[in-house]
Amino acid sequence: MSSRNNSCDTAIGLQSKLIALKAELKKAQSVIIQQQHMLQVQKQLMDRKQSIDKVKQKLINNLNLENQSLQNQVKKFEKLIQEKNQELEKLSLINKNLTAANNQLLSEITKQLNGPTSEEKEIRIQQIKRLSIIDTRPPPPPPLPLPPQKVKQQQEQQRKKPKRQLKQLHWEAVLMQKIEQTFWNDMDDLTIKVDFEQLEELFYQQVNAPQQQQITVLIQQPTLNQHIQILNQERSRSVELVIAKYRLTSQLVIQAVSNIDLKFLDGEKIEALMKCLPQGKEIEQMEKVKSMRDNQQIKLNIPEKFLVELYDMPFFEERLCSINFKMSFIEIKKSIDSKIQLVKNTCQQLLQCKYLEKFLLCCLAVGNYLNINTPKGIIKGFKLESIEKFNLIKGNDRETSLIIYIISIAEQENIPVFKFEENEDQLLNTQLMNLIGEVSKFSLIQIFNNEINQIKIGLKHLEKMLTINDQNINDSYQLFQQEVLNYYKVIENEYLEQQKLYEKLCDHYGENYQNYESEKVFQKFNQLFTLIKKAKMQSIQLKLSQVNESRIKETQTQLTRVRQSIMIEEQEQSNSVKKQIEQAKRLPLHELLKLKSQFKAKVNGKIQE
């Protein structure tokens, strides 16, 4: 029994020791885990330190580079300052020289004004006596001043001057050298009747607080020199796309061009091939490739090889261009004829438009009155672009502009500005306005440089093409060449006639016809007519609003009158009823009963009816 008890005690002791050992193992494991975690944290911190060090180095390098650039800029500024100081020194020397020269001139002028001294006079007289040049006759009297021009004085006396300061019109005058050639030479703005009091009331200058002018600084950006590569990626891609789209080979194209196969070479293919043709430096590069190809083997891309093989054919470009020119000649001819006819019709109608001349004369009369006390005062005529300045000046009623006021004056002068019916006898003629709108889209010089120049180039290509001894080419292109030559002679003469007609139009209205950029002049006419049309529509709207306001006022006055009349009638009826009641109160009972029975009978009769 004692041995069993001892064994039990030892077993219990061992179990307790095992439990204690397990607890110590758990603690050791937790400590190990914590140490591993600490090691990971330390690694992360080391990585962060390394990244921070790298960032610091980059920042230091960037700062060094910025310091270097700043130092270079400072050096440049110092050089500029030195150069400017040198320029200032040169300018100071020039100023000194100028002051010395001015002083000399002043001394000479003072001598001339004061005249020579008595000693100098005696010496001069003795010299003249010796030479026997002296003349005893008295000097001739000075010439009489020219008489003033009576016409100008009368015109200045006739012009009425404003009592108040008016808004200034910043227009551009026609030069006096050109006035004789314009319609302004035969016009007089004093013939236009203007209500100057109304004009002053609408357009006198109101005093406003001075506004601070905003200074705009224009920074010129440096232009970068662009280097254009020969046969760059975009060019080679476009050629490759054409080859792939139409499934072209150089042999097929050469065969079709030599045989003039228009079934294969339709308009779309020819246009695509014309875009693929080399230009400028590309042709030189192709010739270099040809010369190098004979001596050594050269590997080329598909588009470059295609172009080089096409140019192996003699006169390939001239043949292709001649085919394209023959196909597009009818369209070129139509466009030239239509454009020249448009220019002719518009010029003739504008030269014959007397309503426009008289309207511009009304503008001149109003503008001269506004600018009578300014440096841009009394002028004989103004340019067409100045009409926009008339539209910018607004009246003090904030509704009527200056051009609206001029339209009212023009209508008083029997100028039909606008009619709702489609009629040619008016200023805003729809046919003329449509012509001006079409003509302002192109110019005479564009016709010459584009369409007529295409005919010239086409004739050159035809001449080179006909030098080839090919019966097929001669049969199909000789007659065409003669047709083009005849048309070119005719159109050249017509173009010269249109140039003269355009010059006449420009001289008539005081415009410049240099470089024959006719679209600019016709755009001025287009702007003029559109401004007049807008102003006329605004004036019609103003009149309608005024009519509506007047009608509303009339209806309001009529309503007040009706209300007053109704009130008066109601008062009269109430007074009459009161009188009747008072009279009935005074009557005896039997008479009241009679009146009651009569009233009932009347009511019953009305009900039956």
Residue pairs with C-beta under 8 A, 6 or more apart in sequence:
116 124
125 134
128 134
155 190
156 378
158 190
159 190
159 368
159 369
159 372
159 378
160 196
160 369
161 372
161 373
162 196
162 200
162 204
162 369
162 372
162 373
163 200
164 200
164 204
164 205
165 204
165 205
165 373
166 199
166 200
166 203
166 204
166 205
166 369
166 370
166 373
167 203
167 204
167 205
167 370
167 393
168 205
168 370
168 371
168 374
168 376
169 367
169 370
169 371
169 376
169 386
169 389
169 390
169 393
169 402
170 376
170 389
171 367
171 371
171 376
171 379
171 382
171 383
171 386
171 389
172 382
172 383
172 385
172 386
173 376
173 379
173 380
173 381
173 382
173 383
174 182
174 184
174 379
174 380
174 381
174 382
174 383
174 510
175 510
176 380
178 507
178 510
179 185
179 380
179 381
179 510
181 507
181 508
181 510
182 381
182 507
182 508
182 509
182 510
183 357
183 508
183 509
184 364
184 380
184 381
184 510
185 380
187 357
187 361
187 364
187 381
189 361
189 364
189 365
189 368
190 365
191 361
192 361
192 362
192 365
192 409
192 413
193 409
193 412
193 413
194 365
194 366
194 369
194 409
196 369
199 366
199 369
199 370
199 405
201 396
202 395
202 396
202 397
202 400
202 405
203 370
203 393
203 395
203 396
203 402
203 405
204 396
206 396
230 281
230 282
230 285
231 282
231 285
231 303
231 304
235 282
235 303
236 301
236 303
236 304
238 275
238 276
239 276
239 303
239 306
239 307
240 302
240 303
242 248
242 272
242 273
242 275
242 276
243 249
243 302
243 303
243 306
245 272
246 269
246 272
248 269
248 306
249 306
250 305
250 306
250 309
250 310
251 309
252 264
253 273
253 310
254 309
254 310
254 313
254 316
255 261
256 264
256 265
257 265
257 313
257 316
257 319
257 320
257 323
258 313
258 319
259 472
260 323
260 472
260 473
260 476
262 323
262 327
265 323
267 327
270 320
270 323
270 324
270 327
271 324
273 320
274 320
274 321
274 324
276 303
276 306
276 307
277 307
277 317
277 320
278 285
278 286
278 307
278 311
286 307
286 308
286 311
289 298
289 300
289 304
289 308
290 308
290 311
290 312
292 298
293 308
300 308
310 316
311 317
313 319
314 468
315 464
315 465
315 467
315 468
317 461
318 461
318 464
318 465
319 465
321 457
321 458
321 461
322 458
322 461
322 462
322 465
322 477
325 454
325 457
325 458
325 461
325 462
326 477
326 480
329 455
329 458
329 480
329 484
332 451
332 454
332 455
333 487
335 451
336 447
336 451
336 452
336 491
339 442
339 447
339 451
340 447
340 491
340 494
340 495
340 498
342 435
342 438
342 439
343 439
343 444
343 498
343 501
343 502
343 518
344 498
344 501
345 435
346 432
346 435
346 436
346 439
346 522
347 498
347 501
347 502
347 504
347 505
348 501
349 429
349 431
349 432
349 435
350 356
350 432
350 436
350 505
350 508
350 509
350 525
351 504
351 505
351 508
353 427
353 429
353 432
355 415
355 416
355 417
355 426
355 427
356 427
358 410
358 413
358 415
359 406
359 410
359 415
359 417
359 427
359 532
360 382
362 406
362 409
362 410
362 413
362 415
363 382
363 387
363 390
363 403
363 406
364 379
364 381
364 382
365 409
366 390
366 402
366 405
366 406
366 409
367 379
367 382
367 390
368 377
368 378
368 379
370 393
371 377
371 378
371 379
372 378
381 510
382 510
383 510
383 511
384 509
384 511
384 521
384 524
384 525
384 527
384 528
385 524
385 527
387 403
387 527
387 528
387 531
388 527
388 531
390 401
390 402
390 403
390 406
390 531
391 401
391 402
391 403
391 531
391 535
392 401
393 401
393 402
394 400
394 401
394 402
395 401
395 402
395 405
399 542
400 539
400 542
401 535
401 538
403 531
403 532
403 535
404 535
404 538
404 539
404 542
407 417
407 532
407 535
407 536
407 539
408 539
410 417
410 427
411 417
415 427
416 423
416 425
416 426
416 427
417 426
417 427
417 428
417 532
417 536
418 426
418 427
418 428
418 533
418 536
419 426
422 430
424 431
427 532
428 529
428 532
428 533
428 536
432 529
433 526
433 529
433 533
436 522
436 525
436 526
436 529
437 526
439 518
439 519
439 522
440 519
440 522
440 523
440 525
440 526
441 519
442 518
442 519
443 516
443 517
443 518
443 519
443 520
444 495
444 498
444 499
444 502
444 516
444 517
444 518
445 515
445 516
445 517
445 518
446 519
447 495
448 495
448 516
452 488
452 491
452 492
452 495
455 484
455 487
455 488
455 491
456 488
458 484
459 481
459 484
459 485
459 488
462 477
462 480
462 481
462 484
463 481
465 473
465 477
466 473
466 474
466 477
466 478
466 481
499 516
502 513
502 516
502 518
502 521
503 513
505 511
505 521
506 512
506 513
506 521
507 513
511 521
511 524
513 521
584 592
584 595
587 595
